[in-house]
Amino acid sequence: MTFTVSAVLFFGVVLGVLVRSRQTTGLAACVAVAFGFLLASTDFAPAVRDLLSRAVSVGQ
């Protein structure tokens, strides 16, 4: 679990830097996908799922 959290943190920081610097490349997309897969395997997955479902229900 420690490695997973560290990888999530790493990819989150890299993704934040790429988005902040407005880098819209294939690398940014790959980092975003890797971050999503790693985030889905953490304890934060249910909270993210709930947040997204609330955002979708508000938009309807």
C-alpha positions as CSV (number, residue, x, y, z in Angstrom):
1,M,0.0,0.0,0.0
2,T,2.9,2.4,0.7
3,F,4.1,2.1,-2.9
4,T,0.6,2.7,-4.3
5,V,0.2,5.9,-2.2
6,S,3.6,7.1,-3.3
7,A,2.9,6.4,-6.9
8,V,-0.5,8.2,-6.6
9,L,1.3,11.2,-5.1
10,F,4.0,11.2,-7.7
11,F,1.6,11.0,-10.7
12,G,-0.7,13.6,-9.1
13,V,2.2,16.1,-8.7
14,V,3.4,15.4,-12.3
15,L,-0.1,15.8,-13.6
16,G,-0.6,19.0,-11.7
17,V,2.7,20.4,-13.2
18,L,1.7,19.4,-16.7
19,V,-1.8,20.9,-16.4
20,R,-0.4,24.1,-14.8
21,S,2.2,24.5,-17.6
22,R,-0.6,23.9,-20.1
23,Q,1.1,20.8,-21.6
24,T,-1.5,19.0,-23.7
25,T,0.6,16.2,-25.0
26,G,0.4,12.5,-25.2
27,L,2.6,12.4,-22.1
28,A,0.0,14.4,-20.1
29,A,-2.7,12.0,-21.2
30,C,-0.6,9.0,-20.2
31,V,0.1,10.5,-16.8
32,A,-3.6,11.3,-16.3
33,V,-4.6,7.7,-17.1
34,A,-1.9,6.3,-14.8
35,F,-3.0,8.6,-12.0
36,G,-6.6,7.5,-12.5
37,F,-5.8,3.8,-12.3
38,L,-3.7,4.3,-9.2
39,L,-6.2,6.5,-7.5
40,A,-8.9,3.9,-8.1
41,S,-7.0,1.4,-6.1
42,T,-6.7,3.6,-3.0
43,D,-9.1,4.3,-0.2
44,F,-10.1,7.6,-1.9
45,A,-11.9,5.8,-4.8
46,P,-15.4,5.8,-3.1
47,A,-15.1,9.5,-2.3
48,V,-14.1,10.3,-5.8
49,R,-17.0,8.2,-7.2
50,D,-19.5,10.0,-4.9
51,L,-18.1,13.4,-5.9
52,L,-18.5,12.6,-9.5
53,S,-22.0,11.2,-9.2
54,R,-23.1,14.3,-7.3
55,A,-21.6,16.5,-9.9
56,V,-23.4,14.6,-12.7
57,S,-26.7,14.7,-10.8
58,V,-26.5,18.5,-10.2
59,G,-25.9,19.0,-14.0
60,Q,-29.0,17.2,-15.0
